[in-house]
Amino acid sequence: MTCRKTYIREVARQLSGFLATGNAEDLIACLVAESNLPGPRANRDLAAAFADAVREYAAADENDCRALWSLCTELACVSPEDAPAGDPHEFLPLCGVLGIAAIGAVAPAFTGMALAQLQDASLDPRRRVREAVALGVCDLLVARQEETVAGLEGWVESGSWLPMRAAAAGIAESDLQAEPELAEAALRLHRKILIRVYTAGERQSEAFVALRKALGYTLGRVVAALPGIGFEYLRQLATLDDQDVRWIVRENLERDALRQQYPETVRHIRANLA
């Protein structure tokens, strides 16, 4: 936490300079230098500090909000050609995505645009950028639940696998235990996604595989929040003659949240899979 607070102070200082001059060079140099890339993990504390600082400035002043929106959308659009996966500059679109979500969370006029930008970013070939989209979805759900859920339903209706993955991952990482309405929305979204998985013809793409992998844990989080109707849904899925759907059910049954709390129910559904 101390490290994150230190980063917030530094980012706030850099953002103040940007807002005063319109020049983001020092801020960008700071983000790139402290990115922890190349490496196994990007600097999550710094990325979170960037989003926190953007949120504070955007909430405080309408003109600053517009300037920060332009900055964050610019960062989010740094291409894979200019910032390939693992390059320190990959940290820039990651921060841009989180900043966009932070602005959408505190400024209602930007929420719809933030959802559209995040949907575009969910198609990014870089895994870290796509993970930032899921975190951004969580941020928006906390502040703008109704509008965000409606936006995520649109992502599912688009029929594109990666936006579906972002929708499932983002809503599943939210505090579903404390938000029954959000948990019900999460189950509804997962039902729609699983219908598309079940009826899919093309299943070899990296995008489909990424969605399937995500569903292997997100559905379990939803079921843990709604065990009654959630387990009934898992039972229904377990009866389907579809290898991918059954794999998703099996993976979720292995999660501690279900296996340890509901051992008998899990054993019964696993027996049906066998």
C-alpha positions in Angstrom: 0.0 0.0 0.0 2.9 2.4 0.8 4.3 1.8 -2.6 1.0 2.5 -4.2 0.6 5.7 -2.2 4.1 6.8 -3.3 3.2 6.1 -6.9 -0.1 8.1 -6.6 1.9 11.1 -5.4 4.3 10.8 -8.3 1.6 10.3 -10.9 -0.4 13.2 -9.5 2.7 15.4 -9.8 3.2 14.3 -13.4 -0.5 14.8 -14.2 -0.4 18.3 -12.7 2.4 19.1 -15.1 0.5 17.7 -18.0 -2.6 19.6 -17.2 -0.6 22.8 -16.8 1.4 22.5 -20.0 -0.4 20.0 -22.2 2.9 18.1 -22.5 2.8 14.5 -21.4 6.4 13.5 -22.2 7.6 13.4 -18.6 4.5 11.4 -17.6 5.0 8.9 -20.4 8.7 8.6 -19.6 7.9 7.9 -16.0 5.3 5.2 -16.9 7.6 3.5 -19.3 10.6 3.6 -17.0 8.7 2.1 -14.0 6.6 -0.4 -16.1 8.5 -3.5 -14.9 8.5 -4.6 -18.5 10.0 -6.7 -20.0 9.2 -9.1 -17.2 6.5 -11.5 -16.0 4.3 -8.9 -14.4 3.7 -5.3 -15.3 3.8 -2.8 -12.4 0.2 -3.2 -11.1 0.7 -0.7 -8.3 1.7 2.0 -10.7 -1.1 1.2 -13.1 -3.6 1.3 -10.3 -2.1 4.6 -9.0 -2.4 6.1 -12.5 -6.1 5.2 -12.6 -6.7 6.5 -9.1 -5.0 9.8 -9.8 -6.9 10.2 -13.1 -10.1 9.5 -11.3 -9.4 12.2 -8.7 -8.5 14.9 -11.2 -11.4 14.0 -13.5 -13.9 14.2 -10.7 -12.6 17.6 -9.5 -12.7 19.6 -12.7 -14.6 19.3 -15.9 -11.9 20.8 -18.1 -9.3 18.5 -16.6 -11.6 15.6 -17.2 -11.7 16.4 -20.9 -7.9 16.8 -21.1 -7.4 13.5 -19.3 -9.9 11.7 -21.6 -7.8 12.8 -24.6 -4.6 11.7 -22.9 -6.0 8.3 -21.9 -7.6 7.5 -25.3 -4.2 8.4 -26.9 -2.4 6.0 -24.6 -5.0 3.3 -25.1 -4.5 3.6 -28.9 -0.7 2.9 -28.8 -0.6 0.0 -31.3 1.0 -3.4 -31.0 3.4 -2.4 -33.7 4.7 0.5 -31.6 4.4 -1.3 -28.3 4.6 -5.1 -28.8 3.8 -7.5 -25.9 6.5 -7.4 -23.3 7.9 -4.0 -24.4 8.0 -1.3 -21.7 5.8 0.8 -23.9 3.0 -1.8 -23.7 2.4 -0.3 -20.3 1.0 2.8 -21.9 -2.2 1.3 -23.5 -2.7 -0.7 -20.3 -2.7 2.6 -18.3 -4.8 4.3 -20.9 -7.5 1.6 -20.6 -7.6 1.9 -16.8 -7.7 5.7 -17.1 -10.6 5.5 -19.5 -12.6 3.3 -17.1 -11.8 5.6 -14.2 -13.1 8.6 -16.1 -16.2 6.8 -17.2 -16.8 5.8 -13.5 -16.8 9.4 -12.2 -18.2 11.3 -15.2 -21.6 10.1 -16.4 -21.2 11.9 -19.7 -18.2 9.7 -20.5 -19.6 6.3 -19.4 -21.0 5.3 -22.7 -17.8 6.3 -24.5 -15.7 4.5 -22.0 -17.6 1.3 -22.6 -17.2 1.7 -26.4 -13.4 2.3 -25.9 -13.1 -0.7 -23.7 -14.9 -2.9 -26.1 -12.5 -1.9 -28.8 -9.5 -2.5 -26.4 -10.9 -6.0 -25.6 -10.0 -7.0 -29.1 -6.3 -6.1 -28.6 -3.9 -9.0 -29.3 -1.9 -8.1 -26.2 -3.0 -10.2 -23.1 -2.1 -7.5 -20.6 -4.2 -4.9 -22.4 -7.1 -7.3 -22.4 -6.7 -7.9 -18.7 -6.8 -4.2 -18.1 -10.2 -4.1 -19.9 -11.6 -6.6 -17.4 -10.3 -4.5 -14.5 -11.8 -1.4 -16.1 -15.2 -3.2 -16.4 -15.0 -3.9 -12.6 -14.4 -0.2 -12.0 -17.3 0.9 -14.1 -19.6 -1.7 -12.5 -19.0 -0.2 -9.0 -20.0 3.3 -10.1 -22.4 2.8 -13.1 -23.8 -0.7 -12.7 -27.0 -0.4 -14.8 -25.4 1.3 -17.8 -22.3 -1.0 -17.6 -24.4 -4.2 -17.5 -26.4 -3.0 -20.5 -23.1 -2.2 -22.3 -21.7 -5.7 -21.5 -24.9 -7.3 -22.9 -24.1 -5.4 -26.1 -20.6 -6.9 -26.1 -22.1 -10.4 -25.9 -24.6 -9.6 -28.6 -21.8 -8.5 -30.9 -20.9 -12.2 -31.3 -17.1 -11.5 -30.9 -15.3 -13.9 -28.6 -12.9 -11.5 -26.9 -15.4 -8.9 -25.9 -17.4 -11.8 -24.4 -14.3 -12.8 -22.5 -13.8 -9.3 -21.1 -17.5 -9.1 -20.1 -17.4 -12.5 -18.3 -14.0 -11.8 -16.6 -14.9 -8.2 -15.6 -18.3 -9.0 -14.0 -17.0 -12.2 -12.3 -14.2 -10.3 -10.6 -16.8 -7.9 -9.1 -18.1 -8.4 -5.5 -20.9 -10.6 -6.5 -21.5 -11.9 -3.0 -22.4 -8.5 -1.8 -24.4 -7.5 -4.8 -27.3 -9.9 -5.5 -28.6 -7.9 -8.5 -25.2 -7.9 -10.0 -24.8 -11.6 -9.4 -28.0 -12.2 -11.3 -26.8 -10.0 -14.1 -23.6 -12.0 -14.2 -25.5 -15.3 -14.5 -27.7 -13.9 -17.2 -24.6 -12.8 -19.2 -22.9 -16.2 -18.7 -26.1 -17.9 -20.0 -26.0 -15.8 -23.1 -22.3 -16.5 -23.6 -22.6 -20.2 -23.1 -25.5 -20.4 -25.6 -23.1 -18.9 -28.2 -20.3 -21.3 -27.2 -22.7 -24.3 -27.5 -23.9 -23.2 -31.0 -20.5 -22.2 -32.2 -19.1 -23.8 -35.3 -15.7 -22.2 -35.3 -13.7 -23.1 -32.2 -10.1 -23.2 -33.2 -9.3 -19.5 -33.0 -7.1 -18.0 -30.2 -10.0 -15.8 -29.3 -12.4 -18.7 -28.7 -9.8 -20.6 -26.7 -9.2 -17.4 -24.6 -12.9 -17.2 -23.9 -13.2 -20.9 -23.0 -10.3 -20.6 -20.6 -11.9 -17.6 -18.9 -15.2 -19.3 -18.5 -13.4 -22.1 -16.8 -13.2 -19.9 -13.7 -15.7 -17.1 -14.1 -18.8 -19.3 -14.1 -17.7 -20.8 -10.7 -17.5 -17.3 -9.2 -21.1 -16.6 -10.3 -22.3 -20.0 -9.0 -20.7 -19.3 -5.6 -22.7 -16.1 -5.4 -25.9 -17.8 -6.4 -25.6 -21.4 -5.4 -29.2 -22.3 -5.7 -29.9 -21.4 -9.3 -26.2 -21.5 -10.2 -25.8 -25.2 -9.4 -29.0 -26.0 -11.2 -27.5 -24.3 -14.3 -24.3 -26.3 -14.0 -26.4 -29.5 -13.8 -28.1 -28.5 -17.1 -24.8 -27.7 -18.8 -23.4 -31.1 -17.6 -26.1 -32.9 -19.6 -25.1 -31.3 -22.9 -23.2 -33.3 -25.4 -20.5 -30.7 -26.0 -16.9 -31.2 -25.1 -16.1 -27.5 -24.6 -19.2 -26.8 -22.4 -18.4 -29.9 -20.3 -14.8 -28.9 -20.0 -16.0 -25.5 -18.7 -18.3 -27.2 -16.1 -15.5 -29.5 -15.0 -13.0 -26.7 -14.6 -15.3 -24.7 -12.4 -16.1 -27.7 -10.2 -12.4 -27.9 -9.4 -12.4 -24.4 -7.9 -12.0 -24.4 -4.1 -14.9 -22.0 -3.7 -17.3 -24.7 -4.9 -15.5 -27.9 -4.1 -14.9 -27.0 -0.4 -18.2 -25.4 0.4 -20.5 -27.7 -1.6 -18.7 -31.1 -1.8 -21.8 -33.3 -2.2 -23.3 -31.1 -4.9 -20.0 -31.0 -6.8 -19.6 -34.8 -6.6 -23.1 -35.3 -7.9 -22.6 -33.0 -10.9 -19.1 -34.5 -11.6 -20.7 -38.0 -11.6 -23.1 -36.8 -14.3 -20.2 -35.5 -16.4 -18.5 -38.9 -16.2 
